[in-house]
Amino acid sequence: MVVLDRSEPLAAEDHDLLSETADTPRLVVLNKTDRPARWRPVELPVGMAEISVEVSALTGKGLEGLREQLGELLAGTTSLRDTPT
């Protein structure tokens, strides 16, 4: 799981983390959606917007969706892929 802060512009460290984990199955969590967004999911590398979940840890919005996504991943009913097959 990679957690990115949507309330701050994507930093070099964010891009480095995404590059370093590119060959690893991952779920991208876009946090702090209760604040104004400084970037959009379409700015992520190709295919990553499809495997991301938007949440606000402060308000709890999106956490149920995150739980469901994690449950599906752990149950094997969904796979983590950055690019469509």
Secondary structure, 3 states (H helix, E strand, C coil): CEEEECCCCCCHHHHHHHHHCCCCCCCEEEECCCCCCCCCHHHCCCCHHHHEEECCCCCCCCHHHHHHHHHHHHHCCCCCCCCCC
